[in-house]
């Protein structure tokens, strides 16, 4: 009997080894922030400040390329064969730098790695960037808090929590990516409007 089981096990293991896995889908955020709703700031003839964007912070899941979904507000999981091209915090930095440059409010928008010092510093903490499902409803949710700091006067100018939720008709990695892209663009536009009030 033992000798009859061995060939069967070999055949079963060979079948598992040759199983074809689906290809991994990779998604990204476009660097285009969309049409900004805020008019470019007219700072008059006074010198425009330089803004430095600090590295966006976030919980561990947002520092990876995993594409996350949350069920009933409790369990957080990731899609098995889909991921971001880079971590959400890194992708958002590119989008925000482009949005802030297009706003016209600043003399320059410095990336986190710049050796130069800005008059203002924008610090962000990403709190959520995932698909939320509850029953038959689903939405792509982005939540991020920004702090605007004045380097010259060494003080906090303002702080605000930004939130965007885009409905998703049929939960899937592709629809999740599109919803979160729109959510990120909404937040970028809200951020420009908010900064326009504080500089």
Helices and strands as residue ranges (DSSP letters): H 2-17, E 25-27, E 50-53, E 57-58, G 60-63, E 66-71, E 75-84, H 88-103, E 108-110, E 120-134, E 137-150, E 155-167, H 173-196
